[in-house]
Amino acid sequence: MIDVRDSVAAEIKGRGFKQSAIALKAGLTEQQLSDIINKRRKLNANEMFSLCDALMIDPNSLFAACKQIPFAHSSPQDST
């Protein structure tokens, strides 16, 4: 299953942003964002839209990025 929280984490890391700055811009605490990224907390729709605004990306881009993130547990044999 694709998890949009992986895309959020990849966007933050890949663009060189600090989690604290993105959390602040999205109206989240640093701990809330950390919990979301580390999958200790669910990401609700309003938070997702706020994070997209903070990251300056379209929500559709976030979901498209989900499809491009490699998963450690998948292998070419899994697709058969």
C-alpha positions in Angstrom: 0.0 0.0 0.0 1.2 3.5 -0.9 1.5 5.9 2.1 1.4 9.6 1.4 3.5 10.2 4.5 6.4 8.6 2.7 6.0 11.3 0.0 5.9 14.1 2.6 9.1 12.8 4.2 10.8 12.4 0.7 9.8 15.9 -0.3 11.1 17.5 2.9 14.4 15.6 2.7 14.8 15.8 -1.1 14.3 19.6 -1.1 16.6 20.2 1.8 13.9 21.7 4.0 14.1 21.6 7.8 11.2 19.7 9.4 10.8 22.5 12.0 10.3 25.1 9.3 7.8 23.0 7.4 5.9 22.2 10.6 5.7 25.9 11.5 4.4 26.9 8.0 1.9 24.1 8.0 0.5 25.0 11.5 1.8 21.9 13.1 4.2 21.4 16.0 7.6 19.8 15.2 6.4 16.7 17.2 3.2 16.4 15.2 5.1 16.5 11.9 7.7 14.0 13.3 4.9 11.7 14.3 3.3 11.9 10.9 6.5 11.2 9.0 7.5 8.4 11.3 3.9 6.9 11.0 3.1 7.2 14.7 0.2 9.5 13.7 -2.2 9.6 10.8 -2.2 12.5 8.4 -5.6 14.0 8.0 -6.8 15.8 4.8 -6.5 19.3 6.3 -3.0 18.6 7.4 -2.0 17.2 4.1 -3.3 20.3 2.3 -1.4 22.5 4.8 1.8 20.5 4.2 1.4 20.9 0.5 1.1 24.6 0.9 4.1 24.7 3.1 6.1 22.6 0.6 4.8 24.7 -2.3 3.5 21.6 -4.1 0.2 20.5 -5.6 -1.5 17.7 -3.7 -1.6 15.7 -6.9 2.2 15.9 -7.1 2.4 14.5 -3.6 0.3 11.4 -4.6 2.2 11.0 -7.9 5.5 11.0 -5.9 4.1 8.1 -3.9 4.3 5.9 -6.9 8.0 6.7 -7.4 9.2 5.9 -3.9 10.9 2.5 -3.8 9.8 0.3 -0.9 12.5 -1.7 0.8 10.3 -4.8 1.1 9.4 -5.0 -2.6 11.3 -6.8 -5.2 10.8 -7.6 -8.9 9.4 -11.0 -7.9 6.6 -9.4 -5.9 5.0 -8.0 -9.1 4.2 -11.4 -10.5 
